[in-house]
Amino acid sequence: MLVGSTGVALAGVQRALLAGAELSGPVAQPFLDADQQRALSLIAELILPRTDTPGAIDAGVPAFIELMLSDWYTPEERAPLLDGLLALDAACRQAHGRPFIDCDAGQQHAAFAATEGGEMFSLLKQLTVMGYYTSEVGLAAEADYQVMPGAFNGEAALSDQPLRMVNQ
């Protein structure tokens, strides 16, 4: 339901989930270069930094984003992100004389914050949050997720008595 309510930005994630994709698997069709991968990692950590809980990098979010973009997004759906990364890099070169990935943390934060409201910002924020909260690290840190709380006994005896509602 979350994926369906966020619109086009997560269309690729919706396709992956409906296809039963392994969300932590390897990228089958890589298209990002090393600088783009580094930029995605830096941006994901800007969105969900490590604090007293794990950050986006700890949860494997950059790999999740690359998997979604590479294997599940169409070229038209990933174009705003690629165009946004180019524009972000150009803005950093103009303002600081170096690309986004070579700027200091404060410059990176300011440059990315300036893209708020744009398609790239929205897409990366949604993918980062989705990647984080679908990871075991994110669930364990934020939601106290336990794979199987308590014990499971598959051989428990069943009563012959029909079930009754307590407040009948």
JOQUINOR-V371819 format. One record per residue. N is the residue number from 1. PSI is psi in degrees with one decimal (999 if undefined). Layout:
# JOQUINOR-V371819
N:PSI / N:PSI
This chain:
# JOQUINOR-V371819
1:-39.4 / 2:-45.5 / 3:-42.4 / 4:-27.7 / 5:-9.8 / 6:-0.2 / 7:-153.5 / 8:-29.5 / 9:-31.3 / 10:24.0 / 11:-39.9 / 12:-38.5 / 13:-42.0 / 14:-43.2 / 15:-42.8 / 16:-44.3 / 17:-41.8 / 18:-28.7 / 19:-4.7 / 20:32.3 / 21:149.4 / 22:108.8 / 23:-9.1 / 24:17.4 / 25:177.9 / 26:156.4 / 27:123.3 / 28:-33.0 / 29:69.6 / 30:141.2 / 31:-12.3 / 32:140.2 / 33:175.8 / 34:-39.6 / 35:-38.9 / 36:-40.2 / 37:-43.0 / 38:-42.5 / 39:-43.2 / 40:-40.2 / 41:-44.8 / 42:-42.8 / 43:-42.8 / 44:-40.0 / 45:-27.4 / 46:-38.0 / 47:-47.3 / 48:82.2 / 49:159.7 / 50:129.0 / 51:-126.4 / 52:-5.7 / 53:161.3 / 54:151.5 / 55:-173.0 / 56:-40.7 / 57:-41.0 / 58:-33.3 / 59:0.1 / 60:22.2 / 61:-42.9 / 62:-39.7 / 63:-38.6 / 64:-46.6 / 65:-45.4 / 66:-40.5 / 67:-47.4 / 68:-49.2 / 69:-43.1 / 70:-45.6 / 71:-19.7 / 72:-12.8 / 73:145.2 / 74:161.4 / 75:-35.8 / 76:-35.8 / 77:-31.1 / 78:-11.5 / 79:-44.3 / 80:-34.4 / 81:-46.9 / 82:-42.8 / 83:-40.2 / 84:-40.0 / 85:-40.6 / 86:-43.5 / 87:-39.2 / 88:-44.2 / 89:-43.9 / 90:-40.7 / 91:-40.4 / 92:-39.6 / 93:-40.9 / 94:-44.0 / 95:-34.1 / 96:-4.0 / 97:15.6 / 98:160.2 / 99:163.7 / 100:-46.7 / 101:-18.5 / 102:-2.2 / 103:160.1 / 104:170.3 / 105:-40.5 / 106:-41.6 / 107:-40.9 / 108:-44.4 / 109:-46.2 / 110:-42.5 / 111:-43.6 / 112:-40.5 / 113:-31.6 / 114:-15.7 / 115:-1.4 / 116:135.4 / 117:-15.6 / 118:168.1 / 119:-40.8 / 120:-46.1 / 121:-49.3 / 122:-46.9 / 123:-47.7 / 124:-36.7 / 125:-45.3 / 126:-43.1 / 127:-36.7 / 128:-47.5 / 129:-44.2 / 130:-45.5 / 131:-39.6 / 132:-48.8 / 133:-2.1 / 134:1.8 / 135:154.7 / 136:-38.5 / 137:-48.0 / 138:-43.1 / 139:-42.2 / 140:-38.7 / 141:-39.2 / 142:-29.9 / 143:8.2 / 144:42.2 / 145:133.2 / 146:129.5 / 147:-49.5 / 148:91.1 / 149:138.2 / 150:-176.1 / 151:150.1 / 152:127.2 / 153:102.9 / 154:-5.2 / 155:24.7 / 156:138.0 / 157:138.5 / 158:142.2 / 159:149.8 / 160:-12.2 / 161:139.0 / 162:152.3 / 163:138.6 / 164:145.9 / 165:139.0 / 166:-41.9 / 167:61.0 / 168:999
